[in-house]
Amino acid sequence: MQLPYEMNRNDPLITTLESAIKKNGITPIVKGSEGATVMTFFQKYKIPAISFGVGPDMAHQTDEYVEINALVKGAEVIFDFVKMF
């Protein structure tokens, strides 16, 4: 069974990702993970984990897609996150 995953809102992983997202002109939405992701397996061992998505909110739906420009923007966010962290 996979339980929801939530971290302290002020954890540096979260605040740094939030800053990287804002730097790329996106308004971040910060919330705990409600779905089944590999992050939940880290929780058992107290390993902090974060995730973020790009594009429309279509995860795990029929005809799921993401546009190329959203993937590029996501890569830019990851690049900035790594540099900032």
N, CA, C and O atoms as a Maestro MAE file, in Angstrom:
{
 s_m_m2io_version
 :::
 2.0.0
}

f_m_ct {
 s_m_title
 :::
 protein
 m_atom[340] {
  # First column is atom index #
  i_m_mmod_type
  r_m_x_coord
  r_m_y_coord
  r_m_z_coord
  i_m_residue_number
  s_m_chain_name
  s_m_pdb_residue_name
  s_m_pdb_atom_name
  i_m_atomic_number
  :::
  1 25 0.842 -1.183 0.000 1 A "MET " " N  " 7
  2 3 0.000 0.000 0.000 1 A "MET " " CA " 6
  3 2 0.889 1.249 0.000 1 A "MET " " C  " 6
  4 15 1.880 1.315 0.727 1 A "MET " " O  " 8
  5 25 0.531 2.214 -0.805 2 A "GLN " " N  " 7
  6 3 1.274 3.470 -0.869 2 A "GLN " " CA " 6
  7 2 0.466 4.560 -0.179 2 A "GLN " " C  " 6
  8 15 -0.676 4.839 -0.544 2 A "GLN " " O  " 8
  9 25 1.078 5.162 0.818 3 A "LEU " " N  " 7
  10 3 0.434 6.219 1.584 3 A "LEU " " CA " 6
  11 2 0.743 7.586 0.983 3 A "LEU " " C  " 6
  12 15 1.720 7.728 0.248 3 A "LEU " " O  " 8
  13 25 -0.070 8.585 1.281 4 A "PRO " " N  " 7
  14 3 0.254 9.949 0.840 4 A "PRO " " CA " 6
  15 2 1.615 10.361 1.397 4 A "PRO " " C  " 6
  16 15 2.050 9.842 2.425 4 A "PRO " " O  " 8
  17 25 2.279 11.283 0.726 5 A "TYR " " N  " 7
  18 3 3.613 11.735 1.121 5 A "TYR " " CA " 6
  19 2 3.574 13.237 1.290 5 A "TYR " " C  " 6
  20 15 3.142 13.963 0.394 5 A "TYR " " O  " 8
  21 25 4.029 13.702 2.445 6 A "GLU " " N  " 7
  22 3 4.082 15.142 2.682 6 A "GLU " " CA " 6
  23 2 5.338 15.463 3.479 6 A "GLU " " C  " 6
  24 15 5.730 14.710 4.370 6 A "GLU " " O  " 8
  25 25 5.960 16.579 3.152 7 A "MET " " N  " 7
  26 3 7.173 17.031 3.841 7 A "MET " " CA " 6
  27 2 6.903 18.378 4.487 7 A "MET " " C  " 6
  28 15 5.874 19.008 4.244 7 A "MET " " O  " 8
  29 25 7.850 18.808 5.317 8 A "ASN " " N  " 7
  30 3 7.799 20.139 5.890 8 A "ASN " " CA " 6
  31 2 7.836 21.158 4.749 8 A "ASN " " C  " 6
  32 15 8.706 21.088 3.881 8 A "ASN " " O  " 8
  33 25 6.912 22.082 4.751 9 A "ARG " " N  " 7
  34 3 6.786 23.091 3.687 9 A "ARG " " CA " 6
  35 2 8.058 23.925 3.522 9 A "ARG " " C  " 6
  36 15 8.317 24.451 2.440 9 A "ARG " " O  " 8
  37 25 8.854 24.047 4.590 10 A "ASN " " N  " 7
  38 3 10.071 24.868 4.540 10 A "ASN " " CA " 6
  39 2 11.332 24.060 4.254 10 A "ASN " " C  " 6
  40 15 12.437 24.588 4.374 10 A "ASN " " O  " 8
  41 25 11.192 22.807 3.881 11 A "ASP " " N  " 7
  42 3 12.355 21.986 3.543 11 A "ASP " " CA " 6
  43 2 13.087 22.636 2.359 11 A "ASP " " C  " 6
  44 15 12.445 23.106 1.420 11 A "ASP " " O  " 8
  45 25 14.426 22.665 2.401 12 A "PRO " " N  " 7
  46 3 15.188 23.289 1.311 12 A "PRO " " CA " 6
  47 2 14.911 22.691 -0.073 12 A "PRO " " C  " 6
  48 15 14.995 23.404 -1.072 12 A "PRO " " O  " 8
  49 25 14.586 21.414 -0.148 13 A "LEU " " N  " 7
  50 3 14.239 20.847 -1.458 13 A "LEU " " CA " 6
  51 2 13.011 21.543 -2.032 13 A "LEU " " C  " 6
  52 15 12.969 21.874 -3.217 13 A "LEU " " O  " 8
  53 25 12.020 21.759 -1.184 14 A "ILE " " N  " 7
  54 3 10.778 22.394 -1.646 14 A "ILE " " CA " 6
  55 2 11.002 23.866 -1.979 14 A "ILE " " C  " 6
  56 15 10.596 24.332 -3.043 14 A "ILE " " O  " 8
  57 25 11.643 24.591 -1.077 15 A "THR " " N  " 7
  58 3 11.813 26.028 -1.309 15 A "THR " " CA " 6
  59 2 12.733 26.311 -2.496 15 A "THR " " C  " 6
  60 15 12.540 27.294 -3.212 15 A "THR " " O  " 8
  61 25 13.730 25.453 -2.704 16 A "THR " " N  " 7
  62 3 14.626 25.651 -3.848 16 A "THR " " CA " 6
  63 2 13.904 25.339 -5.160 16 A "THR " " C  " 6
  64 15 14.051 26.072 -6.138 16 A "THR " " O  " 8
  65 25 13.130 24.260 -5.182 17 A "LEU " " N  " 7
  66 3 12.365 23.943 -6.394 17 A "LEU " " CA " 6
  67 2 11.358 25.051 -6.674 17 A "LEU " " C  " 6
  68 15 11.170 25.448 -7.824 17 A "LEU " " O  " 8
  69 25 10.720 25.541 -5.637 18 A "GLU " " N  " 7
  70 3 9.761 26.632 -5.801 18 A "GLU " " CA " 6
  71 2 10.447 27.862 -6.408 18 A "GLU " " C  " 6
  72 15 9.886 28.508 -7.293 18 A "GLU " " O  " 8
  73 25 11.647 28.184 -5.940 19 A "SER " " N  " 7
  74 3 12.396 29.322 -6.488 19 A "SER " " CA " 6
  75 2 12.763 29.093 -7.954 19 A "SER " " C  " 6
  76 15 12.665 30.011 -8.768 19 A "SER " " O  " 8
  77 25 13.180 27.884 -8.290 20 A "ALA " " N  " 7
  78 3 13.536 27.567 -9.675 20 A "ALA " " CA " 6
  79 2 12.314 27.662 -10.585 20 A "ALA " " C  " 6
  80 15 12.412 28.124 -11.722 20 A "ALA " " O  " 8
  81 25 11.178 27.227 -10.085 21 A "ILE " " N  " 7
  82 3 9.940 27.319 -10.871 21 A "ILE " " CA " 6
  83 2 9.585 28.779 -11.114 21 A "ILE " " C  " 6
  84 15 9.271 29.167 -12.239 21 A "ILE " " O  " 8
  85 25 9.634 29.590 -10.055 22 A "LYS " " N  " 7
  86 3 9.326 31.023 -10.186 22 A "LYS " " CA " 6
  87 2 10.295 31.712 -11.135 22 A "LYS " " C  " 6
  88 15 9.892 32.568 -11.923 22 A "LYS " " O  " 8
  89 25 11.584 31.340 -11.063 23 A "LYS " " N  " 7
  90 3 12.598 31.941 -11.943 23 A "LYS " " CA " 6
  91 2 12.243 31.731 -13.409 23 A "LYS " " C  " 6
  92 15 12.608 32.535 -14.267 23 A "LYS " " O  " 8
  93 25 11.532 30.648 -13.689 24 A "ASN " " N  " 7
  94 3 11.152 30.336 -15.068 24 A "ASN " " CA " 6
  95 2 9.755 30.834 -15.425 24 A "ASN " " C  " 6
  96 15 9.159 30.379 -16.402 24 A "ASN " " O  " 8
  97 25 9.235 31.771 -14.630 25 A "GLY " " N  " 7
  98 3 7.976 32.420 -14.960 25 A "GLY " " CA " 6
  99 2 6.737 31.587 -14.720 25 A "GLY " " C  " 6
  100 15 5.694 31.838 -15.323 25 A "GLY " " O  " 8
  101 25 6.835 30.600 -13.850 26 A "ILE " " N  " 7
  102 3 5.696 29.732 -13.555 26 A "ILE " " CA " 6
  103 2 5.283 29.969 -12.111 26 A "ILE " " C  " 6
  104 15 6.135 30.136 -11.238 26 A "ILE " " O  " 8
  105 25 3.991 29.985 -11.859 27 A "THR " " N  " 7
  106 3 3.495 30.087 -10.493 27 A "THR " " CA " 6
  107 2 3.432 28.687 -9.900 27 A "THR " " C  " 6
  108 15 2.647 27.858 -10.360 27 A "THR " " O  " 8
  109 25 4.249 28.409 -8.883 28 A "PRO " " N  " 7
  110 3 4.257 27.057 -8.316 28 A "PRO " " CA " 6
  111 2 3.019 26.775 -7.470 28 A "PRO " " C  " 6
  112 15 2.474 27.669 -6.823 28 A "PRO " " O  " 8
  113 25 2.593 25.531 -7.490 29 A "ILE " " N  " 7
  114 3 1.528 25.042 -6.618 29 A "ILE " " CA " 6
  115 2 2.170 23.957 -5.764 29 A "ILE " " C  " 6
  116 15 2.545 22.901 -6.274 29 A "ILE " " O  " 8
  117 25 2.296 24.214 -4.478 30 A "VAL " " N  " 7
  118 3 2.972 23.280 -3.580 30 A "VAL " " CA " 6
  119 2 1.920 22.500 -2.800 30 A "VAL " " C  " 6
  120 15 1.052 23.079 -2.147 30 A "VAL " " O  " 8
  121 25 2.017 21.164 -2.882 31 A "LYS " " N  " 7
  122 3 1.080 20.315 -2.138 31 A "LYS " " CA " 6
  123 2 1.721 18.956 -1.919 31 A "LYS " " C  " 6
  124 15 2.684 18.596 -2.596 31 A "LYS " " O  " 8
  125 25 1.192 18.219 -0.989 32 A "GLY " " N  " 7
  126 3 1.671 16.864 -0.745 32 A "GLY " " CA " 6
  127 2 1.263 15.945 -1.880 32 A "GLY " " C  " 6
  128 15 0.346 16.253 -2.642 32 A "GLY " " O  " 8
  129 25 1.941 14.822 -1.991 33 A "SER " " N  " 7
  130 3 1.614 13.842 -3.026 33 A "SER " " CA " 6
  131 2 0.435 12.993 -2.570 33 A "SER " " C  " 6
  132 15 0.481 12.357 -1.517 33 A "SER " " O  " 8
  133 25 -0.605 12.992 -3.366 34 A "GLU " " N  " 7
  134 3 -1.803 12.218 -3.034 34 A "GLU " " CA " 6
  135 2 -1.874 10.907 -3.803 34 A "GLU " " C  " 6
  136 15 -2.680 10.036 -3.476 34 A "GLU " " O  " 8
  137 25 -1.050 10.766 -4.803 35 A "GLY " " N  " 7
  138 3 -1.131 9.600 -5.665 35 A "GLY " " CA " 6
  139 2 -0.019 8.606 -5.430 35 A "GLY " " C  " 6
  140 15 0.834 8.795 -4.562 35 A "GLY " " O  " 8
  141 25 -0.038 7.564 -6.200 36 A "ALA " " N  " 7
  142 3 0.975 6.512 -6.095 36 A "ALA " " CA " 6
  143 2 2.198 6.912 -6.910 36 A "ALA " " C  " 6
  144 15 2.163 6.917 -8.141 36 A "ALA " " O  " 8
  145 25 3.283 7.247 -6.210 37 A "THR " " N  " 7
  146 3 4.550 7.567 -6.864 37 A "THR " " CA " 6
  147 2 5.654 6.822 -6.127 37 A "THR " " C  " 6
  148 15 5.443 6.326 -5.021 37 A "THR " " O  " 8
  149 25 6.821 6.745 -6.734 38 A "VAL " " N  " 7
  150 3 7.946 6.082 -6.077 38 A "VAL " " CA " 6
  151 2 8.388 6.843 -4.830 38 A "VAL " " C  " 6
  152 15 9.091 6.286 -3.988 38 A "VAL " " O  " 8
  153 25 7.988 8.102 -4.701 39 A "MET " " N  " 7
  154 3 8.338 8.882 -3.525 39 A "MET " " CA " 6
  155 2 7.893 8.192 -2.237 39 A "MET " " C  " 6
  156 15 8.575 8.286 -1.217 39 A "MET " " O  " 8
  157 25 6.777 7.515 -2.277 40 A "THR " " N  " 7
  158 3 6.245 6.901 -1.060 40 A "THR " " CA " 6
  159 2 7.178 5.829 -0.511 40 A "THR " " C  " 6
  160 15 7.174 5.573 0.693 40 A "THR " " O  " 8
  161 25 7.971 5.202 -1.361 41 A "PHE " " N  " 7
  162 3 8.910 4.192 -0.886 41 A "PHE " " CA " 6
  163 2 10.079 4.826 -0.133 41 A "PHE " " C  " 6
  164 15 10.653 4.199 0.758 41 A "PHE " " O  " 8
  165 25 10.434 6.055 -0.479 42 A "PHE " " N  " 7
  166 3 11.490 6.780 0.227 42 A "PHE " " CA " 6
  167 2 11.045 7.177 1.631 42 A "PHE " " C  " 6
  168 15 11.852 7.239 2.559 42 A "PHE " " O  " 8
  169 25 9.758 7.442 1.768 43 A "GLN " " N  " 7
  170 3 9.207 7.900 3.040 43 A "GLN " " CA " 6
  171 2 9.497 6.910 4.169 43 A "GLN " " C  " 6
  172 15 9.787 7.323 5.292 43 A "GLN " " O  " 8
  173 25 9.423 5.631 3.886 44 A "LYS " " N  " 7
  174 3 9.664 4.583 4.885 44 A "LYS " " CA " 6
  175 2 11.049 4.731 5.509 44 A "LYS " " C  " 6
  176 15 11.234 4.430 6.688 44 A "LYS " " O  " 8
  177 25 12.019 5.192 4.726 45 A "TYR " " N  " 7
  178 3 13.399 5.322 5.179 45 A "TYR " " CA " 6
  179 2 13.774 6.761 5.523 45 A "TYR " " C  " 6
  180 15 14.949 7.078 5.708 45 A "TYR " " O  " 8
  181 25 12.764 7.631 5.608 46 A "LYS " " N  " 7
  182 3 12.966 9.037 5.966 46 A "LYS " " CA " 6
  183 2 13.869 9.775 4.976 46 A "LYS " " C  " 6
  184 15 14.630 10.664 5.357 46 A "LYS " " O  " 8
  185 25 13.774 9.393 3.704 47 A "ILE " " N  " 7
  186 3 14.526 10.050 2.643 47 A "ILE " " CA " 6
  187 2 13.615 11.102 2.015 47 A "ILE " " C  " 6
  188 15 12.556 10.755 1.492 47 A "ILE " " O  " 8
  189 25 14.001 12.379 2.055 48 A "PRO " " N  " 7
  190 3 13.142 13.402 1.457 48 A "PRO " " CA " 6
  191 2 13.077 13.247 -0.060 48 A "PRO " " C  " 6
  192 15 14.073 12.933 -0.711 48 A "PRO " " O  " 8
  193 25 11.896 13.470 -0.602 49 A "ALA " " N  " 7
  194 3 11.710 13.348 -2.051 49 A "ALA " " CA " 6
  195 2 10.679 14.372 -2.505 49 A "ALA " " C  " 6
  196 15 9.708 14.653 -1.801 49 A "ALA " " O  " 8
  197 25 10.904 14.920 -3.684 50 A "ILE " " N  " 7
  198 3 9.976 15.885 -4.266 50 A "ILE " " CA " 6
  199 2 9.719 15.506 -5.717 50 A "ILE " " C  " 6
  200 15 10.472 14.743 -6.321 50 A "ILE " " O  " 8
  201 25 8.661 16.047 -6.250 51 A "SER " " N  " 7
  202 3 8.388 15.859 -7.674 51 A "SER " " CA " 6
  203 2 7.675 17.108 -8.176 51 A "SER " " C  " 6
  204 15 7.159 17.906 -7.393 51 A "SER " " O  " 8
  205 25 7.656 17.258 -9.473 52 A "PHE " " N  " 7
  206 3 6.879 18.346 -10.066 52 A "PHE " " CA " 6
  207 2 6.497 17.940 -11.473 52 A "PHE " " C  " 6
  208 15 7.107 17.054 -12.071 52 A "PHE " " O  " 8
  209 25 5.494 18.591 -11.984 53 A "GLY " " N  " 7
  210 3 5.024 18.252 -13.324 53 A "GLY " " CA " 6
  211 2 5.015 19.468 -14.222 53 A "GLY " " C  " 6
  212 15 5.030 20.610 -13.761 53 A "GLY " " O  " 8
  213 25 4.991 19.201 -15.500 54 A "VAL " " N  " 7
  214 3 4.905 20.260 -16.504 54 A "VAL " " CA " 6
  215 2 3.728 19.952 -17.418 54 A "VAL " " C  " 6
  216 15 3.321 18.800 -17.565 54 A "VAL " " O  " 8
  217 25 3.199 20.986 -18.017 55 A "GLY " " N  " 7
  218 3 2.111 20.787 -18.969 55 A "GLY " " CA " 6
  219 2 0.763 20.676 -18.287 55 A "GLY " " C  " 6
  220 15 0.626 20.975 -17.100 55 A "GLY " " O  " 8
  221 25 -0.233 20.244 -19.047 56 A "PRO " " N  " 7
  222 3 -1.594 20.171 -18.502 56 A "PRO " " CA " 6
  223 2 -1.700 19.064 -17.449 56 A "PRO " " C  " 6
  224 15 -0.902 18.126 -17.442 56 A "PRO " " O  " 8
  225 25 -2.677 19.178 -16.574 57 A "ASP " " N  " 7
  226 3 -2.899 18.193 -15.522 57 A "ASP " " CA " 6
  227 2 -3.592 16.970 -16.123 57 A "ASP " " C  " 6
  228 15 -4.803 16.796 -15.986 57 A "ASP " " O  " 8
  229 25 -2.803 16.131 -16.787 58 A "MET " " N  " 7
  230 3 -3.342 14.980 -17.522 58 A "MET " " CA " 6
  231 2 -2.747 13.654 -17.053 58 A "MET " " C  " 6
  232 15 -2.966 12.626 -17.694 58 A "MET " " O  " 8
  233 25 -2.009 13.655 -15.961 59 A "ALA " " N  " 7
  234 3 -1.287 12.454 -15.551 59 A "ALA " " CA " 6
  235 2 -2.218 11.250 -15.415 59 A "ALA " " C  " 6
  236 15 -3.256 11.310 -14.757 59 A "ALA " " O  " 8
  237 25 -1.813 10.167 -16.053 60 A "HIS " " N  " 7
  238 3 -2.493 8.869 -15.949 60 A "HIS " " CA " 6
  239 2 -3.946 8.922 -16.406 60 A "HIS " " C  " 6
  240 15 -4.818 8.296 -15.802 60 A "HIS " " O  " 8
  241 25 -4.197 9.667 -17.468 61 A "GLN " " N  " 7
  242 3 -5.529 9.755 -18.051 61 A "GLN " " CA " 6
  243 2 -5.485 9.253 -19.481 61 A "GLN " " C  " 6
  244 15 -4.416 9.162 -20.086 61 A "GLN " " O  " 8
  245 25 -6.633 8.934 -20.009 62 A "THR " " N  " 7
  246 3 -6.725 8.542 -21.412 62 A "THR " " CA " 6
  247 2 -6.186 9.679 -22.271 62 A "THR " " C  " 6
  248 15 -6.486 10.847 -22.025 62 A "THR " " O  " 8
  249 25 -5.398 9.335 -23.270 63 A "ASP " " N  " 7
  250 3 -4.803 10.304 -24.191 63 A "ASP " " CA " 6
  251 2 -3.895 11.311 -23.480 63 A "ASP " " C  " 6
  252 15 -3.816 12.475 -23.874 63 A "ASP " " O  " 8
  253 25 -3.224 10.855 -22.446 64 A "GLU " " N  " 7
  254 3 -2.273 11.706 -21.713 64 A "GLU " " CA " 6
  255 2 -1.227 12.251 -22.680 64 A "GLU " " C  " 6
  256 15 -0.761 11.536 -23.567 64 A "GLU " " O  " 8
  257 25 -0.861 13.514 -22.505 65 A "TYR " " N  " 7
  258 3 0.155 14.123 -23.366 65 A "TYR " " CA " 6
  259 2 0.831 15.266 -22.641 65 A "TYR " " C  " 6
  260 15 0.336 15.747 -21.621 65 A "TYR " " O  " 8
  261 25 1.956 15.699 -23.166 66 A "VAL " " N  " 7
  262 3 2.609 16.930 -22.733 66 A "VAL " " CA " 6
  263 2 3.233 17.547 -23.980 66 A "VAL " " C  " 6
  264 15 3.800 16.842 -24.814 66 A "VAL " " O  " 8
  265 25 3.125 18.851 -24.097 67 A "GLU " " N  " 7
  266 3 3.661 19.534 -25.271 67 A "GLU " " CA " 6
  267 2 5.170 19.716 -25.125 67 A "GLU " " C  " 6
  268 15 5.687 19.823 -24.013 67 A "GLU " " O  " 8
  269 25 5.863 19.749 -26.251 68 A "ILE " " N  " 7
  270 3 7.321 19.840 -26.261 68 A "ILE " " CA " 6
  271 2 7.808 21.087 -25.528 68 A "ILE " " C  " 6
  272 15 8.791 21.020 -24.789 68 A "ILE " " O  " 8
  273 25 7.140 22.219 -25.720 69 A "ASN " " N  " 7
  274 3 7.592 23.449 -25.044 69 A "ASN " " CA " 6
  275 2 7.482 23.311 -23.522 69 A "ASN " " C  " 6
  276 15 8.277 23.915 -22.800 69 A "ASN " " O  " 8
  277 25 6.523 22.536 -23.018 70 A "ALA " " N  " 7
  278 3 6.410 22.296 -21.580 70 A "ALA " " CA " 6
  279 2 7.562 21.411 -21.099 70 A "ALA " " C  " 6
  280 15 8.081 21.613 -20.001 70 A "ALA " " O  " 8
  281 25 7.962 20.432 -21.912 71 A "LEU " " N  " 7
  282 3 9.107 19.588 -21.551 71 A "LEU " " CA " 6
  283 2 10.392 20.418 -21.489 71 A "LEU " " C  " 6
  284 15 11.215 20.239 -20.591 71 A "LEU " " O  " 8
  285 25 10.551 21.320 -22.446 72 A "VAL " " N  " 7
  286 3 11.730 22.195 -22.450 72 A "VAL " " CA " 6
  287 2 11.722 23.071 -21.195 72 A "VAL " " C  " 6
  288 15 12.753 23.220 -20.539 72 A "VAL " " O  " 8
  289 25 10.573 23.648 -20.860 73 A "LYS " " N  " 7
  290 3 10.457 24.486 -19.669 73 A "LYS " " CA " 6
  291 2 10.756 23.659 -18.415 73 A "LYS " " C  " 6
  292 15 11.406 24.150 -17.492 73 A "LYS " " O  " 8
  293 25 10.295 22.428 -18.377 74 A "GLY " " N  " 7
  294 3 10.576 21.545 -17.247 74 A "GLY " " CA " 6
  295 2 12.057 21.265 -17.106 74 A "GLY " " C  " 6
  296 15 12.582 21.229 -15.993 74 A "GLY " " O  " 8
  297 25 12.738 21.064 -18.231 75 A "ALA " " N  " 7
  298 3 14.186 20.838 -18.201 75 A "ALA " " CA " 6
  299 2 14.912 22.078 -17.690 75 A "ALA " " C  " 6
  300 15 15.894 21.967 -16.956 75 A "ALA " " O  " 8
  301 25 14.432 23.258 -18.076 76 A "GLU " " N  " 7
  302 3 15.040 24.502 -17.593 76 A "GLU " " CA " 6
  303 2 14.856 24.638 -16.079 76 A "GLU " " C  " 6
  304 15 15.766 25.084 -15.380 76 A "GLU " " O  " 8
  305 25 13.689 24.258 -15.578 77 A "VAL " " N  " 7
  306 3 13.447 24.301 -14.132 77 A "VAL " " CA " 6
  307 2 14.409 23.360 -13.412 77 A "VAL " " C  " 6
  308 15 15.015 23.744 -12.412 77 A "VAL " " O  " 8
  309 25 14.555 22.136 -13.908 78 A "ILE " " N  " 7
  310 3 15.465 21.171 -13.280 78 A "ILE " " CA " 6
  311 2 16.898 21.701 -13.298 78 A "ILE " " C  " 6
  312 15 17.610 21.600 -12.299 78 A "ILE " " O  " 8
  313 25 17.319 22.262 -14.423 79 A "PHE " " N  " 7
  314 3 18.665 22.826 -14.532 79 A "PHE " " CA " 6
  315 2 18.882 23.900 -13.477 79 A "PHE " " C  " 6
  316 15 19.898 23.897 -12.781 79 A "PHE " " O  " 8
  317 25 17.929 24.819 -13.358 80 A "ASP " " N  " 7
  318 3 18.054 25.893 -12.377 80 A "ASP " " CA " 6
  319 2 18.003 25.352 -10.950 80 A "ASP " " C  " 6
  320 15 18.737 25.827 -10.084 80 A "ASP " " O  " 8
  321 25 17.151 24.372 -10.697 81 A "PHE " " N  " 7
  322 3 17.063 23.762 -9.374 81 A "PHE " " CA " 6
  323 2 18.410 23.173 -8.948 81 A "PHE " " C  " 6
  324 15 18.860 23.391 -7.823 81 A "PHE " " O  " 8
  325 25 19.046 22.432 -9.847 82 A "VAL " " N  " 7
  326 3 20.327 21.809 -9.527 82 A "VAL " " CA " 6
  327 2 21.391 22.870 -9.258 82 A "VAL " " C  " 6
  328 15 22.180 22.741 -8.322 82 A "VAL " " O  " 8
  329 25 21.409 23.914 -10.077 83 A "LYS " " N  " 7
  330 3 22.376 24.992 -9.860 83 A "LYS " " CA " 6
  331 2 22.143 25.686 -8.519 83 A "LYS " " C  " 6
  332 15 23.098 26.013 -7.815 83 A "LYS " " O  " 8
  333 25 20.879 25.911 -8.167 84 A "MET " " N  " 7
  334 3 20.554 26.634 -6.943 84 A "MET " " CA " 6
  335 2 20.769 25.786 -5.691 84 A "MET " " C  " 6
  336 15 21.135 26.301 -4.635 84 A "MET " " O  " 8
  337 25 20.542 24.508 -5.819 85 A "PHE " " N  " 7
  338 3 20.634 23.636 -4.645 85 A "PHE " " CA " 6
  339 2 22.075 23.350 -4.295 85 A "PHE " " C  " 6
  340 15 22.346 22.631 -3.333 85 A "PHE " " O  " 8
  :::
 }
 m_bond[339] {
  # First column is bond index #
  i_m_from
  i_m_to
  i_m_order
  :::
  1 1 2 1
  2 2 3 1
  3 3 4 2
  4 3 5 1
  5 5 6 1
  6 6 7 1
  7 7 8 2
  8 7 9 1
  9 9 10 1
  10 10 11 1
  11 11 12 2
  12 11 13 1
  13 13 14 1
  14 14 15 1
  15 15 16 2
  16 15 17 1
  17 17 18 1
  18 18 19 1
  19 19 20 2
  20 19 21 1
  21 21 22 1
  22 22 23 1
  23 23 24 2
  24 23 25 1
  25 25 26 1
  26 26 27 1
  27 27 28 2
  28 27 29 1
  29 29 30 1
  30 30 31 1
  31 31 32 2
  32 31 33 1
  33 33 34 1
  34 34 35 1
  35 35 36 2
  36 35 37 1
  37 37 38 1
  38 38 39 1
  39 39 40 2
  40 39 41 1
  41 41 42 1
  42 42 43 1
  43 43 44 2
  44 43 45 1
  45 45 46 1
  46 46 47 1
  47 47 48 2
  48 47 49 1
  49 49 50 1
  50 50 51 1
  51 51 52 2
  52 51 53 1
  53 53 54 1
  54 54 55 1
  55 55 56 2
  56 55 57 1
  57 57 58 1
  58 58 59 1
  59 59 60 2
  60 59 61 1
  61 61 62 1
  62 62 63 1
  63 63 64 2
  64 63 65 1
  65 65 66 1
  66 66 67 1
  67 67 68 2
  68 67 69 1
  69 69 70 1
  70 70 71 1
  71 71 72 2
  72 71 73 1
  73 73 74 1
  74 74 75 1
  75 75 76 2
  76 75 77 1
  77 77 78 1
  78 78 79 1
  79 79 80 2
  80 79 81 1
  81 81 82 1
  82 82 83 1
  83 83 84 2
  84 83 85 1
  85 85 86 1
  86 86 87 1
  87 87 88 2
  88 87 89 1
  89 89 90 1
  90 90 91 1
  91 91 92 2
  92 91 93 1
  93 93 94 1
  94 94 95 1
  95 95 96 2
  96 95 97 1
  97 97 98 1
  98 98 99 1
  99 99 100 2
  100 99 101 1
  101 101 102 1
  102 102 103 1
  103 103 104 2
  104 103 105 1
  105 105 106 1
  106 106 107 1
  107 107 108 2
  108 107 109 1
  109 109 110 1
  110 110 111 1
  111 111 112 2
  112 111 113 1
  113 113 114 1
  114 114 115 1
  115 115 116 2
  116 115 117 1
  117 117 118 1
  118 118 119 1
  119 119 120 2
  120 119 121 1
  121 121 122 1
  122 122 123 1
  123 123 124 2
  124 123 125 1
  125 125 126 1
  126 126 127 1
  127 127 128 2
  128 127 129 1
  129 129 130 1
  130 130 131 1
  131 131 132 2
  132 131 133 1
  133 133 134 1
  134 134 135 1
  135 135 136 2
  136 135 137 1
  137 137 138 1
  138 138 139 1
  139 139 140 2
  140 139 141 1
  141 141 142 1
  142 142 143 1
  143 143 144 2
  144 143 145 1
  145 145 146 1
  146 146 147 1
  147 147 148 2
  148 147 149 1
  149 149 150 1
  150 150 151 1
  151 151 152 2
  152 151 153 1
  153 153 154 1
  154 154 155 1
  155 155 156 2
  156 155 157 1
  157 157 158 1
  158 158 159 1
  159 159 160 2
  160 159 161 1
  161 161 162 1
  162 162 163 1
  163 163 164 2
  164 163 165 1
  165 165 166 1
  166 166 167 1
  167 167 168 2
  168 167 169 1
  169 169 170 1
  170 170 171 1
  171 171 172 2
  172 171 173 1
  173 173 174 1
  174 174 175 1
  175 175 176 2
  176 175 177 1
  177 177 178 1
  178 178 179 1
  179 179 180 2
  180 179 181 1
  181 181 182 1
  182 182 183 1
  183 183 184 2
  184 183 185 1
  185 185 186 1
  186 186 187 1
  187 187 188 2
  188 187 189 1
  189 189 190 1
  190 190 191 1
  191 191 192 2
  192 191 193 1
  193 193 194 1
  194 194 195 1
  195 195 196 2
  196 195 197 1
  197 197 198 1
  198 198 199 1
  199 199 200 2
  200 199 201 1
  201 201 202 1
  202 202 203 1
  203 203 204 2
  204 203 205 1
  205 205 206 1
  206 206 207 1
  207 207 208 2
  208 207 209 1
  209 209 210 1
  210 210 211 1
  211 211 212 2
  212 211 213 1
  213 213 214 1
  214 214 215 1
  215 215 216 2
  216 215 217 1
  217 217 218 1
  218 218 219 1
  219 219 220 2
  220 219 221 1
  221 221 222 1
  222 222 223 1
  223 223 224 2
  224 223 225 1
  225 225 226 1
  226 226 227 1
  227 227 228 2
  228 227 229 1
  229 229 230 1
  230 230 231 1
  231 231 232 2
  232 231 233 1
  233 233 234 1
  234 234 235 1
  235 235 236 2
  236 235 237 1
  237 237 238 1
  238 238 239 1
  239 239 240 2
  240 239 241 1
  241 241 242 1
  242 242 243 1
  243 243 244 2
  244 243 245 1
  245 245 246 1
  246 246 247 1
  247 247 248 2
  248 247 249 1
  249 249 250 1
  250 250 251 1
  251 251 252 2
  252 251 253 1
  253 253 254 1
  254 254 255 1
  255 255 256 2
  256 255 257 1
  257 257 258 1
  258 258 259 1
  259 259 260 2
  260 259 261 1
  261 261 262 1
  262 262 263 1
  263 263 264 2
  264 263 265 1
  265 265 266 1
  266 266 267 1
  267 267 268 2
  268 267 269 1
  269 269 270 1
  270 270 271 1
  271 271 272 2
  272 271 273 1
  273 273 274 1
  274 274 275 1
  275 275 276 2
  276 275 277 1
  277 277 278 1
  278 278 279 1
  279 279 280 2
  280 279 281 1
  281 281 282 1
  282 282 283 1
  283 283 284 2
  284 283 285 1
  285 285 286 1
  286 286 287 1
  287 287 288 2
  288 287 289 1
  289 289 290 1
  290 290 291 1
  291 291 292 2
  292 291 293 1
  293 293 294 1
  294 294 295 1
  295 295 296 2
  296 295 297 1
  297 297 298 1
  298 298 299 1
  299 299 300 2
  300 299 301 1
  301 301 302 1
  302 302 303 1
  303 303 304 2
  304 303 305 1
  305 305 306 1
  306 306 307 1
  307 307 308 2
  308 307 309 1
  309 309 310 1
  310 310 311 1
  311 311 312 2
  312 311 313 1
  313 313 314 1
  314 314 315 1
  315 315 316 2
  316 315 317 1
  317 317 318 1
  318 318 319 1
  319 319 320 2
  320 319 321 1
  321 321 322 1
  322 322 323 1
  323 323 324 2
  324 323 325 1
  325 325 326 1
  326 326 327 1
  327 327 328 2
  328 327 329 1
  329 329 330 1
  330 330 331 1
  331 331 332 2
  332 331 333 1
  333 333 334 1
  334 334 335 1
  335 335 336 2
  336 335 337 1
  337 337 338 1
  338 338 339 1
  339 339 340 2
  :::
 }
}
